[in-house]
Structure formats: C-alpha cells, structure tokens
Amino acid sequence: MGDTLRSTPTCTFLNLKLLLDRDNYEYGVCIKNVNDAIAPFAIGDSGYPGFNPPRSFGLEFSYSK
C-alpha cells in the first residue's frame, strides 16, 4: 500500500466579539471568519472534512437582574 498522507495548507481564522455592558444590559456584535479565509480541508461542526463557513455577522443582547 502506498502512503496516502498529504500535507494540508495552513490557514488562520479570525473571529471577533465586542461586548458593551451597561447597567443590567449587555449588547454585543460578533464576526466569524473576519478575514474570509478559505480552508478546503477544514473540519466542520459535523466532524467531516469540508469547506469552512463563510464570513458571518451576529448580534447579541442579554438582560440580567
């Protein structure tokens, strides 16, 4: 049997999360994959090889007494 190991390219993902805490409220914004990096050999949430998720944005809000 031949050697089936292949080297995979190095890839860096940058995620950001900014939070503002004021009184009993917390506001936030998050960005995943800020640099929109492409890694064809990334392991997804399912655990199977595939492509990485694209850049995405999100908002957060929470309240506590």
Chimera marker file (.cmm) of the C-alpha trace (Angstrom):
<marker_set name="trace">
<marker id="1" x="0.000" y="0.000" z="0.000" r="1" g="1" b="0" radius="0.5"/>
<marker id="2" x="1.199" y="3.481" z="-0.821" r="1" g="1" b="0" radius="0.5"/>
<marker id="3" x="1.465" y="6.410" z="1.515" r="1" g="1" b="0" radius="0.5"/>
<marker id="4" x="-1.869" y="8.281" z="1.499" r="1" g="1" b="0" radius="0.5"/>
<marker id="5" x="-0.875" y="11.094" z="3.865" r="1" g="1" b="0" radius="0.5"/>
<marker id="6" x="-0.974" y="14.570" z="2.343" r="1" g="1" b="0" radius="0.5"/>
<marker id="7" x="0.111" y="17.819" z="3.876" r="1" g="1" b="0" radius="0.5"/>
<marker id="8" x="-2.660" y="20.360" z="4.321" r="1" g="1" b="0" radius="0.5"/>
<marker id="9" x="-2.224" y="24.099" z="3.848" r="1" g="1" b="0" radius="0.5"/>
<marker id="10" x="-2.018" y="26.310" z="6.927" r="1" g="1" b="0" radius="0.5"/>
<marker id="11" x="-4.972" y="28.611" z="7.414" r="1" g="1" b="0" radius="0.5"/>
<marker id="12" x="-5.790" y="31.148" z="10.125" r="1" g="1" b="0" radius="0.5"/>
<marker id="13" x="-9.321" y="32.182" z="11.016" r="1" g="1" b="0" radius="0.5"/>
<marker id="14" x="-10.004" y="35.442" z="12.811" r="1" g="1" b="0" radius="0.5"/>
<marker id="15" x="-13.154" y="35.788" z="14.950" r="1" g="1" b="0" radius="0.5"/>
<marker id="16" x="-14.139" y="38.970" z="16.814" r="1" g="1" b="0" radius="0.5"/>
<marker id="17" x="-16.637" y="39.609" z="19.579" r="1" g="1" b="0" radius="0.5"/>
<marker id="18" x="-17.262" y="43.033" z="21.096" r="1" g="1" b="0" radius="0.5"/>
<marker id="19" x="-19.436" y="43.453" z="24.192" r="1" g="1" b="0" radius="0.5"/>
<marker id="20" x="-20.870" y="46.528" z="25.904" r="1" g="1" b="0" radius="0.5"/>
<marker id="21" x="-22.041" y="46.008" z="29.464" r="1" g="1" b="0" radius="0.5"/>
<marker id="22" x="-24.307" y="48.763" z="30.764" r="1" g="1" b="0" radius="0.5"/>
<marker id="23" x="-26.474" y="48.573" z="33.890" r="1" g="1" b="0" radius="0.5"/>
<marker id="24" x="-28.319" y="45.245" z="33.592" r="1" g="1" b="0" radius="0.5"/>
<marker id="25" x="-27.983" y="45.032" z="29.808" r="1" g="1" b="0" radius="0.5"/>
<marker id="26" x="-25.305" y="43.542" z="27.639" r="1" g="1" b="0" radius="0.5"/>
<marker id="27" x="-25.044" y="44.294" z="23.922" r="1" g="1" b="0" radius="0.5"/>
<marker id="28" x="-22.700" y="42.583" z="21.546" r="1" g="1" b="0" radius="0.5"/>
<marker id="29" x="-21.668" y="42.135" z="17.970" r="1" g="1" b="0" radius="0.5"/>
<marker id="30" x="-19.663" y="39.221" z="16.611" r="1" g="1" b="0" radius="0.5"/>
<marker id="31" x="-17.983" y="38.449" z="13.314" r="1" g="1" b="0" radius="0.5"/>
<marker id="32" x="-16.788" y="34.961" z="12.416" r="1" g="1" b="0" radius="0.5"/>
<marker id="33" x="-14.069" y="34.439" z="9.811" r="1" g="1" b="0" radius="0.5"/>
<marker id="34" x="-13.319" y="38.184" z="9.580" r="1" g="1" b="0" radius="0.5"/>
<marker id="35" x="-10.559" y="37.659" z="7.024" r="1" g="1" b="0" radius="0.5"/>
<marker id="36" x="-12.859" y="35.412" z="4.930" r="1" g="1" b="0" radius="0.5"/>
<marker id="37" x="-10.188" y="32.700" z="4.867" r="1" g="1" b="0" radius="0.5"/>
<marker id="38" x="-10.752" y="29.636" z="2.714" r="1" g="1" b="0" radius="0.5"/>
<marker id="39" x="-9.588" y="26.274" z="4.050" r="1" g="1" b="0" radius="0.5"/>
<marker id="40" x="-10.718" y="23.404" z="1.814" r="1" g="1" b="0" radius="0.5"/>
<marker id="41" x="-9.590" y="20.795" z="4.339" r="1" g="1" b="0" radius="0.5"/>
<marker id="42" x="-11.281" y="22.281" z="7.438" r="1" g="1" b="0" radius="0.5"/>
<marker id="43" x="-13.272" y="20.037" z="9.759" r="1" g="1" b="0" radius="0.5"/>
<marker id="44" x="-16.815" y="21.374" z="10.060" r="1" g="1" b="0" radius="0.5"/>
<marker id="45" x="-19.217" y="21.159" z="13.010" r="1" g="1" b="0" radius="0.5"/>
<marker id="46" x="-20.318" y="17.732" z="11.789" r="1" g="1" b="0" radius="0.5"/>
<marker id="47" x="-16.784" y="16.347" z="12.158" r="1" g="1" b="0" radius="0.5"/>
<marker id="48" x="-16.476" y="15.545" z="8.452" r="1" g="1" b="0" radius="0.5"/>
<marker id="49" x="-13.999" y="17.200" z="6.086" r="1" g="1" b="0" radius="0.5"/>
<marker id="50" x="-15.431" y="20.032" z="4.047" r="1" g="1" b="0" radius="0.5"/>
<marker id="51" x="-15.210" y="23.726" z="3.411" r="1" g="1" b="0" radius="0.5"/>
<marker id="52" x="-15.122" y="26.264" z="6.215" r="1" g="1" b="0" radius="0.5"/>
<marker id="53" x="-18.142" y="28.523" z="6.808" r="1" g="1" b="0" radius="0.5"/>
<marker id="54" x="-18.132" y="31.926" z="5.073" r="1" g="1" b="0" radius="0.5"/>
<marker id="55" x="-17.823" y="35.231" z="6.926" r="1" g="1" b="0" radius="0.5"/>
<marker id="56" x="-20.864" y="35.788" z="9.147" r="1" g="1" b="0" radius="0.5"/>
<marker id="57" x="-22.158" y="38.525" z="11.448" r="1" g="1" b="0" radius="0.5"/>
<marker id="58" x="-24.259" y="38.317" z="14.593" r="1" g="1" b="0" radius="0.5"/>
<marker id="59" x="-25.842" y="40.483" z="17.274" r="1" g="1" b="0" radius="0.5"/>
<marker id="60" x="-26.313" y="39.612" z="20.931" r="1" g="1" b="0" radius="0.5"/>
<marker id="61" x="-28.486" y="41.067" z="23.632" r="1" g="1" b="0" radius="0.5"/>
<marker id="62" x="-28.986" y="39.952" z="27.221" r="1" g="1" b="0" radius="0.5"/>
<marker id="63" x="-30.602" y="41.264" z="30.371" r="1" g="1" b="0" radius="0.5"/>
<marker id="64" x="-29.976" y="40.189" z="33.948" r="1" g="1" b="0" radius="0.5"/>
<marker id="65" x="-31.455" y="41.339" z="37.249" r="1" g="1" b="0" radius="0.5"/>
<link id1="1" id2="2" r="1" g="1" b="0" radius="0.2"/>
<link id1="2" id2="3" r="1" g="1" b="0" radius="0.2"/>
<link id1="3" id2="4" r="1" g="1" b="0" radius="0.2"/>
<link id1="4" id2="5" r="1" g="1" b="0" radius="0.2"/>
<link id1="5" id2="6" r="1" g="1" b="0" radius="0.2"/>
<link id1="6" id2="7" r="1" g="1" b="0" radius="0.2"/>
<link id1="7" id2="8" r="1" g="1" b="0" radius="0.2"/>
<link id1="8" id2="9" r="1" g="1" b="0" radius="0.2"/>
<link id1="9" id2="10" r="1" g="1" b="0" radius="0.2"/>
<link id1="10" id2="11" r="1" g="1" b="0" radius="0.2"/>
<link id1="11" id2="12" r="1" g="1" b="0" radius="0.2"/>
<link id1="12" id2="13" r="1" g="1" b="0" radius="0.2"/>
<link id1="13" id2="14" r="1" g="1" b="0" radius="0.2"/>
<link id1="14" id2="15" r="1" g="1" b="0" radius="0.2"/>
<link id1="15" id2="16" r="1" g="1" b="0" radius="0.2"/>
<link id1="16" id2="17" r="1" g="1" b="0" radius="0.2"/>
<link id1="17" id2="18" r="1" g="1" b="0" radius="0.2"/>
<link id1="18" id2="19" r="1" g="1" b="0" radius="0.2"/>
<link id1="19" id2="20" r="1" g="1" b="0" radius="0.2"/>
<link id1="20" id2="21" r="1" g="1" b="0" radius="0.2"/>
<link id1="21" id2="22" r="1" g="1" b="0" radius="0.2"/>
<link id1="22" id2="23" r="1" g="1" b="0" radius="0.2"/>
<link id1="23" id2="24" r="1" g="1" b="0" radius="0.2"/>
<link id1="24" id2="25" r="1" g="1" b="0" radius="0.2"/>
<link id1="25" id2="26" r="1" g="1" b="0" radius="0.2"/>
<link id1="26" id2="27" r="1" g="1" b="0" radius="0.2"/>
<link id1="27" id2="28" r="1" g="1" b="0" radius="0.2"/>
<link id1="28" id2="29" r="1" g="1" b="0" radius="0.2"/>
<link id1="29" id2="30" r="1" g="1" b="0" radius="0.2"/>
<link id1="30" id2="31" r="1" g="1" b="0" radius="0.2"/>
<link id1="31" id2="32" r="1" g="1" b="0" radius="0.2"/>
<link id1="32" id2="33" r="1" g="1" b="0" radius="0.2"/>
<link id1="33" id2="34" r="1" g="1" b="0" radius="0.2"/>
<link id1="34" id2="35" r="1" g="1" b="0" radius="0.2"/>
<link id1="35" id2="36" r="1" g="1" b="0" radius="0.2"/>
<link id1="36" id2="37" r="1" g="1" b="0" radius="0.2"/>
<link id1="37" id2="38" r="1" g="1" b="0" radius="0.2"/>
<link id1="38" id2="39" r="1" g="1" b="0" radius="0.2"/>
<link id1="39" id2="40" r="1" g="1" b="0" radius="0.2"/>
<link id1="40" id2="41" r="1" g="1" b="0" radius="0.2"/>
<link id1="41" id2="42" r="1" g="1" b="0" radius="0.2"/>
<link id1="42" id2="43" r="1" g="1" b="0" radius="0.2"/>
<link id1="43" id2="44" r="1" g="1" b="0" radius="0.2"/>
<link id1="44" id2="45" r="1" g="1" b="0" radius="0.2"/>
<link id1="45" id2="46" r="1" g="1" b="0" radius="0.2"/>
<link id1="46" id2="47" r="1" g="1" b="0" radius="0.2"/>
<link id1="47" id2="48" r="1" g="1" b="0" radius="0.2"/>
<link id1="48" id2="49" r="1" g="1" b="0" radius="0.2"/>
<link id1="49" id2="50" r="1" g="1" b="0" radius="0.2"/>
<link id1="50" id2="51" r="1" g="1" b="0" radius="0.2"/>
<link id1="51" id2="52" r="1" g="1" b="0" radius="0.2"/>
<link id1="52" id2="53" r="1" g="1" b="0" radius="0.2"/>
<link id1="53" id2="54" r="1" g="1" b="0" radius="0.2"/>
<link id1="54" id2="55" r="1" g="1" b="0" radius="0.2"/>
<link id1="55" id2="56" r="1" g="1" b="0" radius="0.2"/>
<link id1="56" id2="57" r="1" g="1" b="0" radius="0.2"/>
<link id1="57" id2="58" r="1" g="1" b="0" radius="0.2"/>
<link id1="58" id2="59" r="1" g="1" b="0" radius="0.2"/>
<link id1="59" id2="60" r="1" g="1" b="0" radius="0.2"/>
<link id1="60" id2="61" r="1" g="1" b="0" radius="0.2"/>
<link id1="61" id2="62" r="1" g="1" b="0" radius="0.2"/>
<link id1="62" id2="63" r="1" g="1" b="0" radius="0.2"/>
<link id1="63" id2="64" r="1" g="1" b="0" radius="0.2"/>
<link id1="64" id2="65" r="1" g="1" b="0" radius="0.2"/>
</marker_set>
